[in-house]
Amino acid sequence: MFRNAVITGACGGLGQALALRLINQGAHVALVGMNTSTLQTLAALAPERCRIYTPDVSDAAAMQAVANDWLQVGTPDLVIANAGVAGGFDTTEASDLAVMRRMLEINLLGVATTFHPFLRAIQDSGQAAALVGVASVAGWRGMPGNGAYCASKAGLIAYLQSLRAELRPSRITVHTISPGYLRTALTAGNTFAMPGLLEPDAAAHALLQGVAQGREHIVLPRRIGWLSKVLSLLPAPWHDRILLGQPRKPRAGQAGATPIPGLDTRSP
């Protein structure tokens, strides 16, 4: 059982489900997100064990300030970098270049800025701890109309591989989570088929159980991983033709698109 956890993206479906489970298990939980009302509701479940923070996760100084405060509570044995955004992408649209930049800042850089201020304290403590990065099966292969998101998650998977290798000699483990489709705000606007759609609480249970068991790669649900691998065996032209026939994820500003905090769509 984890006793001290930090969760970014704690307002969203998976993050909220993870926070609820950890709070109910008796852990001290740093709740990091953008929706103060949601965070306050979670913290009210165990006010003596929770603190709320609302930084931009890609801002290293802001995340350092979070760590400085939370480390007064104790050194975490679980850091979950879950904050993420999604949205369609079109390279022909100048405004979408800002979408890619912001998505990379949150989905990729935001994981490093989440781990960084806690890592040295964990190393100095000598305790066992788990660093968890929430990537996606979308990081396994690029999909039409989703280039920014796929790139951010593919980069995250590679970053976590590197970090895992660096920390092998220590008691710190690094875990890559690759969800398929979860029933959250990020998928609410999707108009295409979402096989294996998973409820956030079921995903949170599987994630925490897998991390506790030491599994370095966790796919949610497992069957979506097998489906993705089977599709990847097809010749690339066939695979692309199948995907080209699917509706695309809404781009920023289109109906069904999810907000991207801090997005500036002015042409670069």
LINVENZI-V509620 format. One record per residue. N is the residue number from 1. RES is the residue in one letter. SS is DSSP state (H for helix, E for strand, - for the rest). PSI is psi in whole degrees, -180 to 180 (999 if undefined). Layout:
n=N res=RES ss=SS psi=PSI
n=N res=RES ss=SS psi=PSI
//
This chain:
n=1 res=M ss=- psi=136
n=2 res=F ss=- psi=142
n=3 res=R ss=- psi=-21
n=4 res=N ss=E psi=113
n=5 res=A ss=E psi=147
n=6 res=V ss=E psi=128
n=7 res=I ss=E psi=120
n=8 res=T ss=E psi=159
n=9 res=G ss=- psi=32
n=10 res=A ss=- psi=-7
n=11 res=C ss=- psi=-22
n=12 res=G ss=- psi=179
n=13 res=G ss=H psi=-57
n=14 res=L ss=H psi=-45
n=15 res=G ss=H psi=-41
n=16 res=Q ss=H psi=-41
n=17 res=A ss=H psi=-39
n=18 res=L ss=H psi=-44
n=19 res=A ss=H psi=-45
n=20 res=L ss=H psi=-44
n=21 res=R ss=H psi=-44
n=22 res=L ss=H psi=-40
n=23 res=I ss=H psi=-45
n=24 res=N ss=H psi=-22
n=25 res=Q ss=- psi=-3
n=26 res=G ss=- psi=10
n=27 res=A ss=- psi=155
n=28 res=H ss=E psi=133
n=29 res=V ss=E psi=125
n=30 res=A ss=E psi=115
n=31 res=L ss=E psi=111
n=32 res=V ss=E psi=124
n=33 res=G ss=- psi=-173
n=34 res=M ss=- psi=-16
n=35 res=N ss=- psi=99
n=36 res=T ss=H psi=-40
n=37 res=S ss=H psi=-46
n=38 res=T ss=H psi=-42
n=39 res=L ss=H psi=-40
n=40 res=Q ss=H psi=-38
n=41 res=T ss=H psi=-42
n=42 res=L ss=H psi=-46
n=43 res=A ss=H psi=-30
n=44 res=A ss=- psi=-18
n=45 res=L ss=- psi=-28
n=46 res=A ss=- psi=69
n=47 res=P ss=- psi=-25
n=48 res=E ss=- psi=-11
n=49 res=R ss=- psi=1
n=50 res=C ss=E psi=146
n=51 res=R ss=E psi=149
n=52 res=I ss=E psi=147
n=53 res=Y ss=E psi=143
n=54 res=T ss=- psi=53
n=55 res=P ss=- psi=168
n=56 res=D ss=- psi=117
n=57 res=V ss=- psi=-19
n=58 res=S ss=- psi=-2
n=59 res=D ss=- psi=106
n=60 res=A ss=H psi=-40
n=61 res=A ss=H psi=-40
n=62 res=A ss=H psi=-40
n=63 res=M ss=H psi=-31
n=64 res=Q ss=H psi=-39
n=65 res=A ss=H psi=-39
n=66 res=V ss=H psi=-48
n=67 res=A ss=H psi=-42
n=68 res=N ss=H psi=-40
n=69 res=D ss=H psi=-47
n=70 res=W ss=H psi=-32
n=71 res=L ss=- psi=-15
n=72 res=Q ss=- psi=-26
n=73 res=V ss=- psi=-41
n=74 res=G ss=- psi=168
n=75 res=T ss=- psi=126
n=76 res=P ss=- psi=145
n=77 res=D ss=- psi=4
n=78 res=L ss=E psi=121
n=79 res=V ss=E psi=117
n=80 res=I ss=E psi=111
n=81 res=A ss=E psi=91
n=82 res=N ss=- psi=-16
n=83 res=A ss=- psi=134
n=84 res=G ss=- psi=157
n=85 res=V ss=- psi=159
n=86 res=A ss=- psi=158
n=87 res=G ss=- psi=157
n=88 res=G ss=- psi=164
n=89 res=F ss=- psi=137
n=90 res=D ss=- psi=114
n=91 res=T ss=- psi=-22
n=92 res=T ss=- psi=-14
n=93 res=E ss=- psi=119
n=94 res=A ss=- psi=-37
n=95 res=S ss=H psi=-25
n=96 res=D ss=H psi=-16
n=97 res=L ss=H psi=-35
n=98 res=A ss=H psi=-34
n=99 res=V ss=H psi=-46
n=100 res=M ss=H psi=-45
n=101 res=R ss=H psi=-47
n=102 res=R ss=H psi=-36
n=103 res=M ss=H psi=-40
n=104 res=L ss=H psi=-38
n=105 res=E ss=H psi=-45
n=106 res=I ss=H psi=-52
n=107 res=N ss=H psi=-29
n=108 res=L ss=H psi=-62
n=109 res=L ss=H psi=-37
n=110 res=G ss=H psi=-27
n=111 res=V ss=H psi=-45
n=112 res=A ss=H psi=-41
n=113 res=T ss=H psi=-19
n=114 res=T ss=H psi=-45
n=115 res=F ss=H psi=-41
n=116 res=H ss=H psi=-53
n=117 res=P ss=H psi=-12
n=118 res=F ss=H psi=-23
n=119 res=L ss=H psi=-46
n=120 res=R ss=H psi=-40
n=121 res=A ss=H psi=-39
n=122 res=I ss=H psi=-45
n=123 res=Q ss=H psi=-44
n=124 res=D ss=H psi=-30
n=125 res=S ss=H psi=-25
n=126 res=G ss=- psi=5
n=127 res=Q ss=- psi=162
n=128 res=A ss=- psi=142
n=129 res=A ss=E psi=160
n=130 res=A ss=E psi=131
n=131 res=L ss=E psi=125
n=132 res=V ss=E psi=124
n=133 res=G ss=E psi=126
n=134 res=V ss=E psi=103
n=135 res=A ss=- psi=-133
n=136 res=S ss=- psi=153
n=137 res=V ss=H psi=-19
n=138 res=A ss=H psi=-17
n=139 res=G ss=H psi=-6
n=140 res=W ss=- psi=-29
n=141 res=R ss=- psi=140
n=142 res=G ss=- psi=144
n=143 res=M ss=- psi=141
n=144 res=P ss=- psi=135
n=145 res=G ss=- psi=6
n=146 res=N ss=- psi=28
n=147 res=G ss=H psi=-39
n=148 res=A ss=H psi=-46
n=149 res=Y ss=H psi=-47
n=150 res=C ss=H psi=-42
n=151 res=A ss=H psi=-42
n=152 res=S ss=H psi=-38
n=153 res=K ss=H psi=-33
n=154 res=A ss=H psi=-42
n=155 res=G ss=H psi=-39
n=156 res=L ss=H psi=-42
n=157 res=I ss=H psi=-44
n=158 res=A ss=H psi=-40
n=159 res=Y ss=H psi=-44
n=160 res=L ss=H psi=-35
n=161 res=Q ss=H psi=-45
n=162 res=S ss=H psi=-47
n=163 res=L ss=H psi=-39
n=164 res=R ss=H psi=-43
n=165 res=A ss=H psi=-41
n=166 res=E ss=H psi=-34
n=167 res=L ss=- psi=5
n=168 res=R ss=- psi=-43
n=169 res=P ss=- psi=-10
n=170 res=S ss=- psi=-175
n=171 res=R ss=- psi=14
n=172 res=I ss=E psi=125
n=173 res=T ss=E psi=151
n=174 res=V ss=E psi=129
n=175 res=H ss=E psi=130
n=176 res=T ss=E psi=120
n=177 res=I ss=E psi=127
n=178 res=S ss=E psi=87
n=179 res=P ss=E psi=153
n=180 res=G ss=- psi=-113
n=181 res=Y ss=- psi=123
n=182 res=L ss=E psi=148
n=183 res=R ss=- psi=85
n=184 res=T ss=- psi=179
n=185 res=A ss=- psi=-28
n=186 res=L ss=- psi=-23
n=187 res=T ss=- psi=-4
n=188 res=A ss=- psi=-32
n=189 res=G ss=- psi=0
n=190 res=N ss=- psi=136
n=191 res=T ss=- psi=6
n=192 res=F ss=- psi=169
n=193 res=A ss=- psi=140
n=194 res=M ss=- psi=79
n=195 res=P ss=- psi=142
n=196 res=G ss=- psi=22
n=197 res=L ss=- psi=126
n=198 res=L ss=E psi=142
n=199 res=E ss=- psi=144
n=200 res=P ss=H psi=-40
n=201 res=D ss=H psi=-40
n=202 res=A ss=H psi=-39
n=203 res=A ss=H psi=-41
n=204 res=A ss=H psi=-41
n=205 res=H ss=H psi=-48
n=206 res=A ss=H psi=-39
n=207 res=L ss=H psi=-53
n=208 res=L ss=H psi=-38
n=209 res=Q ss=H psi=-44
n=210 res=G ss=H psi=-41
n=211 res=V ss=H psi=-44
n=212 res=A ss=H psi=-31
n=213 res=Q ss=- psi=-5
n=214 res=G ss=- psi=13
n=215 res=R ss=- psi=126
n=216 res=E ss=- psi=-25
n=217 res=H ss=E psi=119
n=218 res=I ss=E psi=121
n=219 res=V ss=E psi=134
n=220 res=L ss=E psi=116
n=221 res=P ss=- psi=166
n=222 res=R ss=H psi=-37
n=223 res=R ss=H psi=-28
n=224 res=I ss=H psi=-28
n=225 res=G ss=H psi=-42
n=226 res=W ss=H psi=-40
n=227 res=L ss=H psi=-44
n=228 res=S ss=H psi=-39
n=229 res=K ss=H psi=-38
n=230 res=V ss=H psi=-45
n=231 res=L ss=H psi=-34
n=232 res=S ss=H psi=-16
n=233 res=L ss=- psi=-16
n=234 res=L ss=- psi=151
n=235 res=P ss=- psi=143
n=236 res=A ss=H psi=-44
n=237 res=P ss=H psi=-38
n=238 res=W ss=H psi=-46
n=239 res=H ss=H psi=-47
n=240 res=D ss=H psi=-38
n=241 res=R ss=H psi=-40
n=242 res=I ss=H psi=-47
n=243 res=L ss=H psi=-33
n=244 res=L ss=H psi=-23
n=245 res=G ss=- psi=-4
n=246 res=Q ss=- psi=148
n=247 res=P ss=- psi=151
n=248 res=R ss=- psi=156
n=249 res=K ss=- psi=139
n=250 res=P ss=- psi=139
n=251 res=R ss=- psi=164
n=252 res=A ss=- psi=130
n=253 res=G ss=- psi=-15
n=254 res=Q ss=- psi=161
n=255 res=A ss=- psi=133
n=256 res=G ss=- psi=-6
n=257 res=A ss=- psi=143
n=258 res=T ss=- psi=145
n=259 res=P ss=- psi=147
n=260 res=I ss=- psi=106
n=261 res=P ss=- psi=136
n=262 res=G ss=- psi=10
n=263 res=L ss=- psi=129
n=264 res=D ss=- psi=108
n=265 res=T ss=- psi=10
n=266 res=R ss=- psi=146
n=267 res=S ss=- psi=137
n=268 res=P ss=- psi=999
//
